[in-house]
């Protein structure tokens, strides 16, 4: 604990080469007697430095520093601190609505007589357009060019809006379409590990930190950069100089021991980690890896593990800097000055991984790398790992009586069955950033061709790397050609199938699925496989390593044990097994040796220069945006309208919009993929003259609140317990009980000014940092969500939109209260809001009886209370700007 209340001056000089940097020294705290940070986990040391550096701005004080230093005594804390990231990272699905929000804020400031240019990023912002490309064309040489052309035409209005944002805002850069996935571009190019900037005429060095509007921002933790995903509304606040507030987190230490066995991939490892840490319980916590096993992991392996932090609920998943960090930075094209500063700063601040030097943690987990086995995860959650040997049995559990149906296409006839793989996609930065698994996929493809194997004709194949470097090294290793021959042609540099942009299946395949009521599968090297996410027709989705994606495309089914069943037969009619074509570790290492520094340097030389279609777009000028009322992509959102103004006091006589179960994801609440004509969103667009073929996706329409309101709770697989055996976005309109869409019900309730609530089970809001899951909830008129537990980001997003997150006490659920949706709800005790307060819920039943229960208010920080009372972060920030 600190020796005194006076915070010492910790500014020191760090000499690196012939340059001197000002740093806020952690060692200076110990030398001054204030407290010793030596045993703090590295991730908390970064938070500590952040506090020291922002005392001068009033975002921290001596008590904050003392409480963080004292963490090593109890290894947990309820103390609230602020965090100011060095920069913000965005992708276009979340970036477009964020820029829409900023434009709306400028309008709000302008209407109140202020300077609209006060709404301007103070911290650097990079937006990478990676979520919009779809797999429309596949298994052809022209697939990449065709899909980029379709993408540019389909999204022209959105992209023109982003070009306006480029011109209108400072500190705002856009990486154009067809370049890469934001997290891989961040890992390979944007991140610096240690940041530097001129402050008051002197160069200052400090850790590279960030928040991102995508939950997989955590990927950069593999490069010893602290960052995590937040909702777009939180990111907007961070851009505008508002700190992220948080309680000092618990930190779970994972000791890695041993080494991976032959034939085991980094994907197998991360699926094992996801299962293990979800069981351990790390929601809202930091995770930090250490131990001798770290030396066995490449930096790409570390990034693969860090990428999937959201899948086990951790805020972040940190790997300290070491020689491997520098090796990767050098390989990926960082300059020598950046490398020297990274090493010197990390060692000076105690952020360098030293053998035998260990921190203390809130809890510890041991992971023996040698215990990891080839695995997949699914069919609907990333943490549900299944050993490769158990896939046949796991697949059979997905359906009752085995179904099959005949299919006739241009190139033949065959029979499709339950368990067949209809999508095999090498996709997602999780794995395409890792040369080992990508080379393994190429080697397996080459070996399969040598044995005479082919992909089954009902499988839609695709390859969508996260950067052009992947194409560069696959071509140099001679492995792109065999992938092409099997149908894994390049379809684009973007998220594609992982985000649900898998594109349409061939009509005959979709017809066969419908006719036979088949339970078909996808196998993808992604990080998410939630219900309804990958494709509306595909009910079982399995995450796997890139080489296993190729293997299951060859097999054509997941109802197979690839450890003993043959993939197919060779030209002589002899069975070919997976072990016959699986590359050895030495084969993979030899292929990976083709990856070189010059690839990164050349491929990132023009990262901010788009193609001709991008550069030829007209660019609007002006500090405020000229909204087009006829646009179906970009509309001025009503977040500053009178009807969304905060309503203080109790919530009385609320109706229940939906009663939901456990693990309701943000994909359930606000889907990102395609939608049909009969959906409320489809009906809206058709009324505007948009043809179904031009609907695009929910994700691409996030700049239009009219579409997104109609898409809230509209996932085709969501189940509202107010209805019996009904899938999709429906509810019962009370008091009559008529079945209708959730959107139509919400609009009917709005006419009578009836407040709404949603009730749910455990882990509500699991998944993506999708702010529209909270925005749409608020726009439907939902005032509060009552759940057994919340996932971190979505709970924060609800607070940031002025929706009250409330938690049932242990042992009380929607089921114990026998709620069927016909009840009315009153929430009282809201006259004076505070963190962690008790809110009384009164449930009034139709028979005249009532029951009360005390709920926990999950506004976890004082800042969240301010946001809620202001009606959300956006009105709060505008009010603050006007006051200044």
N, C-alpha and C positions, 0 to 999 in steps of 0.2 A: 504494500500500500504506500501511497505517496507520503513522503516525510513532512510535507507542508502543503498549504493550499496555493502557494505561489508557483505558477508555472514558469520554469526557467526558459531562457532564450536558447533554443536548440539549433539555431542556424549555424552551420559549419561550412567549410570549403572542402570540396573534393576535387583533387587534381587528377585529370585523366589526359595523359599525353601532355600537350602544351596548352591545354584548356582547363580552366577552373570553373566549377559549378557550385552554386549554393544548394545545399541540401538541408532538410530538417532531420537532424541526426537522432536516431533512436538511442544510440550509445550515450549521447549527451544527457538523456534522462537519467541513466544509471550513474554517470559521473557526477551529476548534480545532486544525487541522493533522492531524486523524486520517485524513482521506482525502476525495477529491472525488467526489461521486456524479453530477456534472453529465452525464457521458456514458453513464450507465446507462440502458437502456431503461426506460420509465415503469413497466412491470409489475414490474421488479426493484426500482425505487425504492419501490414499495408493499410489497414483501417486506422491504426494508431498514427502512422505518418500522415494520413489524410486529415486527421483531427488536428495535428500540430500545424499543418500547413494552412488550415482554414480558421484558425483562431483569430487571425487578423481580419477576417471577413465577418466575424461574429457568428459563425456556424458551429463553433465548439469553444469549450472553456476548460479550465483546470480540472473540474469535477469529471468531465467526460474522459479526459486522459487518465485520471486516477482510477476511475471505474474500469476502464479497459485494462490497465496494468494489473488491477486486482483480480481479473478474470481467472488467473492461474490458481487462485486459492479455492474458489468454488466451482470453476470451470463452467459456469453459466451465469447469466445476469439478466435482470429485467430492465436494466438502464437503457434509455433511448439515446442514440447518437445519430449524427448526420454524416452522410457520405456524398462527396462531390466527385463524380467521375470525371476523368480527363476528356472523355469524348463519348459520342453516341453513335451506335450502329443501327441501321435500318434495312429492311427489305421492302419491296414495293407493295406487297399486300397490306402491310402495316404502315409503310411510309406514305402512301397516297393519302389515307385518311388522316395521318398526322399533319401533312402539309395542308389538307383541307381544314383541319382544326386551327392551324396557325393562321390561315387566311381568314377564318371566321373570327378569330381573336383580333386580327387587325381591323376587321369591320367593326367589332364591338368597341374597340378603343377609339376608332375614328368617329363612330356615332356619338360617343361621349365627349367628343372634343379633344381627344388626345392625339398624340403622334403615332400613327399606325406602325412606323418603323421601330418603335420601342419593342414591338414583338419581333424579335430577331435572335437567332441562336448566338449565345455567348461562348458556347463550347463547340469544337469541331463536330460536324455531323457528316457521316458517309452513308449514302443510300445506294444499295446495290440492287438492281432490277434482276431478280432471279426466280420469282414465284409465278410468273405469268406464262411462260412457255408451256405448251401442252404437247403431248405425244399424239398429234394428228397423223403424222406420217412416220412409218417405222419400217425396219428391215429392208431399207433401200439406200443406195448411195446418196441420194439427194435429200434424205430425211432431215438433216440439219438445216440446210438452206431453205427447204420448204417450210419447216416449222417456224424458223425465224421470220420468214416473210409473212406467214399467217399471223404470228404473234404481233408483228408491227402493225399489220392492218387491223387486227382485232382490238388492239389496245391504243390506237393512235390518240384518242381523246385523253386518256390517262397520261400518256407520255408527254403530250403537249402541255398538260397541266404541270408535270414535273419540270419541264423545261422552263416554264414561268417561275417555278420555285427556285430553280438554279439562279435565275437573274434577280429575283426579288429579295432573297435572303443571303446574308453573309455567312461564312463558315459552313457552307452547305455544298457538298459535292455529290455528284451522281455517277455511279458506274453503269454504263448503258447496257441494254439487253444483249444477250449472246456472249457474255464475258465470263460469268461464273456465279457461284453461290456465295452469299455474303460471308458466311463463316469460314469458308475455305479461302476466299479472297482476303479476309481479315488475318487468317493464320499465315498465309503465304506472302502477304504484301503489306497490309495496312498497319498491323501491330508492330510496336517497337520494343516491348518489354520494359524499357525505361524511357520515359518521355522527357523532353527538354523544351523549354521556352524562355524567352526573355521576359523578365519581370523586374520592373523598376530599374531598367538599364543593365541588369546582370542576368546571365544564363542560370536557370534553375533546373535541377534534375529531380525527377519524382517518378514513382511507379506509373506505368501505363495502365490505366483502369478505364472501364467503360460499363455502360448499360446498353442493352440492345432491345429492339422491339420484336425479338424472336427468342423463344425460350432456349434455343440451342446456342445462344451467345456464349454459353459456358464452354464451348469448344476451345476458346482461347485460353482457358485455364491451363491447358496442356503446355502452353508456351510461357507459363509463369506470369500470365497477365490476369489480374482479378477482374472478373466481369460476370454479369448474369442478365437474364431476361427480365424485362418489366413490360407493363402495358404501354401502349402508345401514349396514353395520357400522362403517365409518369415520365416517360421519355421527353415529352414536350416540356414538362416542368423542368427537367434536368437541363434541357437545351437553353431554357430561358433563365438559368442561374438559380433555380430552386433546388435545394439539396434533397437527396433521397433520405428519408428517415427510417430507422430500423432499430430494433432492440439488438444489443450485442448478442450475436448468435452463439449457439453451441457449435462446437467443432468436433466432428467424428474423425478419428484417425484410422486409416486403413493401412496396416502393415503388409507389404507385399514380400513374399518369400519364394525362393526357387525360380523355376523358369518353365515356360510353356512346353508341352510335349510336341513331338513331331506331328504335323498334320493339323495342329490347333491354330486358329487365327485370332487376330485382335477382336474380330466380331464375336467369336465364341466367348472371349474374355469379357467383353462389355456386357453381353447378355447375362453372363454369370454374375457380374457386379450388380447389374440392375435388379436381378432376383434377390441377391443377398442383401443389398442395402435397403430395398423396399421392405423386406422382412425385418431388418434391424430397426428401421424407423428413422429416417433422416429428413422428413418434410420440414422445410423452413430452416434447415441447418446447413452449415458449411461442412464439406468433406475434404480431407487432406490426405494425400497418399505419401507414404514414406517406406523406408526399409530397403534391404539389399536387393530385393526383386526389382526395384526401380531401374537398376542398371541394365536389366535385361529388356527393358521396353524402349523402343525407338520413340522419338517425339511424336511421330504420326500415331503410334499406338496410344500414347498418352492423350492425344487430341481426340481419338476415337472414344476413349473412356469418358473424357470430360464432356464431349458433345452430348452424351445421353444422360447428363445429370437430371434433367426434368423427368426422365422416365422412372427415376427412383425418388423424385420429389425434393432433391437437394437444391438449395439456392445456388451453390457452385461446387466445384470439384477440383481442388487446386493441386498443382504439381510445382514444386519449387524449382528455381533455376539451377542448372548444373552444366557440365561440359556438353551434355547432349543438347541442351538448349542452344548453346553457342554454335554447335555443329550444324544444327538445323537452320539457324539464322544465317549462317554463312552460306549454306547450300542454297537457301531460298532467295539469296540476292541482297541481304542487308549489307550496308557498307561497314567498313572496318571501325569507323568512329562509333557507330551504334553498338557494335559488338564489344568494343573496349569499355564503353560507358555501362553497358549491361553488366559486364563482369565486375567492374570496379564498384559500381553502386550496390549491386546485390551483395557483394562480400562486405562492404562497409556497413550495410544496414542489417546484416544477419539474415538475409533472404536467400543465401546460397546453400544448396544441399551439401552438408558435410557428413561424411561417413561417421557413424557413431554419435552424432549430435542429434538429439530428438527433443521435440516439444512435448508439452502435456496436452491431453485432449479430454473432451467431455466423456467420451467412451471410445473404446478401441475394438477394431475388427481385424482378424487375421485372414489373409487370402493366400493360400498356397497355389501359386501359378500352375504347379504340376497337377492339380486336381481338375483343371478346366478340361472339358471335353467338347467335341463338335456339337453345336446346338443350333436351334432356331427358337423363335419366341412368337407366341400367338395363341389363339387365332384373333384376339381382339385387344390384347394389352401387351406392351413391350416387356413387362416384368415377368410374364408367364413363360418361363424358359422350358423348352422340351428338348431332351437329348435327341440327337439324330436317330438313334436306335428306336426311339419311341414315337416317331412321326406317324407311322401307319395307324397305330392305336389312337393317337391324338386326333388324327383326321377322322377316323370312324366315329368318334364321339360327337362330331358336328352334325350328324344327320341320323335319321331313324332307318327306315327301309332304304336300301341302296337303289338309287334311280339311275337310269341311263336313257339316252335318246340319240337317234341317228342325225348326222349332219352331212350335208352335201355342199361343197364349195367348188370354186373353179378348178382347184388342183386336187380334187379327190373326194371320197366319201369315207366316213369313219363313225364310230360311236363315241359320244361324250358321256361321261359318268360323273357321279358325285366324287369330289376329291381331285378332279382334274385341275391342273394349273392353266389358267387362261391369261395371266399376266406374270411375266418374269422380267424384273426391272433392276438393272444395276444403276442405282440412283442414290442421291443424298450425300451431302458433305461428310456425314458420319464415317462413311467408308471410302468414298472416292477421293478423299484427301490422303488416303493411306496407300502408298505405292505397293506395299507387300501384298495386300489383298487384291488390288487391281491387277498386278502382275500375275498373281495366282489364278485369277479368272481367265486371263489371256492364255496362260500356259495350259490350263485345263481344257480350254476351247481347242487349242492346237492339238493336244493329245487326243481329244475326243474325235476330231476330224481324221486323225491318223488311224483311228480304230473303226472309221466308217460310221460314226454316230451322227444323227441329225436331231434338231429340235422338233418336237411334235407339232403338227400343223395347226393345232388349236391354241397354241401359245403365242401371245403378243409379246415380243421381245423388244428391249430398248436399253440403250446405254446413255446416261446423262451425267457426265462428270461435273465436278464443282469448279474446275478451271481448265484452261486450255493446256496447262502443263501436262495434265494426264494424257491427253491425246498425243502430245509431243513425245512423252516417254514410251507410250504403248507402240507408237509407230517406230521409234528408234530400236525398240526391242523386238520388232517384227511380230507383235502380238495383236495389233489392230486388225490385220487381215483375217486371222482365224475367227476373231470375234464377229467381224462383218459376215463371214461365210455362214456363221450360225444364226445370223439375224440380229446380233447385238451391234447394229450400226449406231453411230453417233446421232442422237435425236435433238440435242441441245445442251447448252451449259446452264443448267438450272435445276430446281428441285423436282420438277415433273411429278412422277408417280408418288413420291414421298409426301407431297402436299395435297395429293388427290387429283393432280393434272395428268392422269393416266390416259386421257383421251378416250374416244369411243372404241369399243370392241367391234370387230366385223359384225355386220347385221345378222349373218347366219349363226354366229356364235351366240349373240344375245337372244335370238329367237329360240335356239336350242335350250339355253338356260331357262327361259320362261316356259317353254313347252314341257320340258322335263322337270321343272321346279327343282333344278339342280343346285346343290351347294358346291360352288366352284371356288377356287383358291387363287390368291396371288402370292408370289414369293418375291420379296424385294430387299435390297440392301439398305433399307431406310431406318428411321428411328421411331416411326409412329405407325400403328396398324389399327387404330380405333375403328369402331363400327361405323360403316358408311363413309369412311374417309377415302379409301383407295378407289373404289368404284361402286356405284349403287347396286350393280348386279353381283358383286363378289362378296360373299358372306364371311369367308375365312381368309385372313391375311397373315402371312408368316414373314417375320424378319429373319434375314440370313446373310451370311458373308457373300461377297460377289462370286467366288467360285461355286458356292452352293446354289446360288441363283442360276448359274449356268447348268449345274448338274440337274436341278429339278426341271429346268426347261427341256433337257434331254429326256428325262424320265416322263414328263408330261403329267405327273400326278404327285400328290404328297402322301397318298396312301401306299407308302413304300418304305421299307427299311433299307436305306442305301448302304448300310454296313454289311449287308449280306445278299440283298436282292439285286439283280442286274439292271443296269440303266437301259440296256438294249442289246442288240446283237450286231456282230461285225459282218463283213461281206461273206464270210464262210458260215454264217449262222451260229457262231459261237457267242456265248454270253459275255458281255463286257461289264465289269464292275467298277464302282467308284474308285477303289484302290488301284485299279489298272491305269487310271488317267490322272490321279491326284498328284500334283507336282511336289517334289521334295523341298525341304527347307533350303538346301543348297541351290536347287533350280531357281527358287524365288530370289535368293540373295544375288545370284548371278544376273537375273533380269533387273533387279532393283539397282544394280551398279550402273545401269544406263541413265539413271536420273542425274542430271548435272546442273550446276549453278547457272550456266548460260541459258538453260530453258526458262528458268524463272525470270531472269533479267530480260530476255527478249519478249516473252509472252506478257509481261506486265509493263513493258515500255510504253504501251499506248492504252493502258487500262481505262482511262477516262475519255478516250476517243471512241465514239460509236461508229456504226456503219453509216452508209450514205443516207439511208432512210431516216435514221435518227438525226443526223446533222442537217438534213434538208427540212426538218420540221419548222413551221413558223413558231417564233418565240414571242409570246405576249409580254408587254412591258407594263410597269406600274407597281406602286407599293401595295395597292389593294387589287384583289382579283375581280375581274368582270365576269360574274356568274351568268351562266346561260340557262334560263328556265327550261329550255327544251332538252337539255342534256340528260341522258340516262346513266351517265357515269359519275359526274361531278355536280353536287348540289350543296348549297349553303346549309349546314346542319342547324337544327333548332336548339342547340345547347345553351343559347343565351336568351331564348324566348321566355315570355312570362309564364307559360304553362309548365316550364321546367324549373322555375324558381323554387328554392327550398321552402318546405312547409314545416315550420317548427311545431314541436309538441307531439302528442301521442298520435298513433295511427289507429283509427277506430273503424270498425265494421268492414275490414278488408276482405275481399274475396280471394280465393285460392286459384291462381292461374294454372299451376301444375304441381303435382306430387310426384317426385322423382326418386329413383333408387340410389344405390351406391355407385361410385366411380363414374358419375356423370361428367363427361369431359367438355372442354370448351368447343370441341368438334360437334358434340351433341347440341350445345347451346347455340353456337354460331358456326355452321358448317362452312367449309371453304370451297368445296367442289361444285360440280354441275347441279342444276336443278331443272325440274320439268315444267311443262306448260300449265299443269293443273295446280301447281303450288301458288300461294299468294304472290310470291315474287315474279313467277312466270306470268301470271294473269296481269300484274301491273305493267310488265314490260310489253306484253302483247297489246295492252290498251294504249301504250305509247307508240305502237307501230313497229316494235322490234320483233323480228322473226325468231322462232325458237333456235334456229341454227346460229344466231348471233347473240344468244343469251350470255355467252362466256361463262364465268363462274361467280359464285358468291364472293370469293376472294378478290376478284378483279372489280367487283361492284362496290367495294367498301367506301368509295368516295361518294356514294349516294345512299343517304340514310333511309330513303323510302324502300329501296331494295332490302337493305339490311334489317330494318324493322320486321319486314315480312319474312325474312329468313331466320329470325331468332326463334330458337327451339324447333326448327324445321328440319332437322336431320331425319332422314328416312328411317333410321333405326332407333330413334328415341322412343321411350315408352313412358307415357303419362299414366300413373297408377289410378287416375280418376276414371280411366276407361279400361275395359276388359279386352285383353289380347289385341290391342290396336298399336301398330307402329306408326311413327311419324308425328308431325307437329299438330296434334289435335288435343282438345280439351272438352269439358262440359260447361256450357254457359248456364250459370245459376241466376235465379232459383229454379228454372224449369228443367235444367239438366240436358238440354239439347246438345248433341255433338257438333262441334264446329272447329275451324282452325284456331290455333292459339292467337294468331294475329287478329282475326275477325272478333274473337271474344274480347281481346284487350281493347279494341276500338269501341266495342259496344259498352264496356265498362267505363271507358273514358268519357262517353257522352253523359253519363250520370255522375261523373267525378268520383267513381268508386275506386279506392286504393286497392292495390293488388299485392299479394305475397306469393312466394314460391317456397315449397317445403322439399327437403331432400335428405339423402342418407349421408354416408361417409365419403370423404375425398371429393367433395363437390368442386368442380372446376379444374380437374386434373388435365394436364396437357399444355397446349400452346399458350403463349402469353398474348391471348387474343382479346384486345380491348373491346372489340365489337360484341363479345359475349356479355360484357358489362354495359356497354352503350345501348345495345339492343334491348337488354333487360330494362334499363331505365326508360327508354323511349316507349316501351309497351305499358308503362305506368306501374311497374313493380317498385314498391317502396322498400321492401325488405326480403332477404333470403334467409330462411331458417334451415340449417343443416347440422348433421352430426359432427362433421369436420369439413374444413376447407383446404384446398391446395393454395399455396402461398400467393402466387401471382394473381389468381382470379379474385381471391378475397381482397387483395389490395386494390385491384381494378374496380371492384364494386364500391369500395369506400371512395375511390377517386371519381366515381360518377354519381355520388350522392345516394347510393343504395346501401341500406343498413345490413351488414352481415351479422347474423345472430346464430349462436351455437346452442344446441340442446345440451342439457346436463347429462352426465353419464347415466345410462339406464333408461333414458327417456328418448323416444323416437316417434316419428309419424305413425309407426305401427302400434306402439304401446298406447298412443292416444287414439287409436282407431279412427284416424282421419281418412275420409274418402273423397274430400274435395267439396262436399256440400256445405261445410261449416263456414262461419265467418270468424275472422281473427281480429282481436284488438291487442295492440302493443302499447303498454303504458310505462311511465317512468322516464319519458323522453324529454321532459321539460328542460333538463340540464344534462347534456351529454358528457361523458368522460370515458377514458379508456378502461376497458375491463369491467364496466359497470353491469349491474343486473337489470334486465328488462323483463317485465312481466307480460307473458302471453296468455290471453284468455281465449279459449276455444269455445265457441257457442255452437252447439249441435242443433240439428233440425227438430229434435224432440223436446227442445226447451232446456235441456241440461247444459251445463258448462263445466269447464275444467281449466285451472290455471297452472302454469309452470314458469319457473324462473329461468331465463335464458342468459347466456354470457354474450355481452356486446363485444364483437371482434373488430372494433376499431382499436388497433393495437398501439398506435402512437398518437401523441398530441397533434402532430401534423394531420393525421387522418381525420381526427375530430374536426379540425379546421376545414378540411376539404368537404367533409360531409355537411357541416353547417353552412358552407357556402354554396352547396348544390353541386359540388365537384371541384376537381383541380382547375379546370379551365376558368370558371368564374372567379375562383380564388386568385389565380395568377393575374387575370385582367384587373381585378380590384386592387391588387398589390401594385401593378404597373401604374394604374391611375393615381394611386396614393403617392407614388414616387414622383 
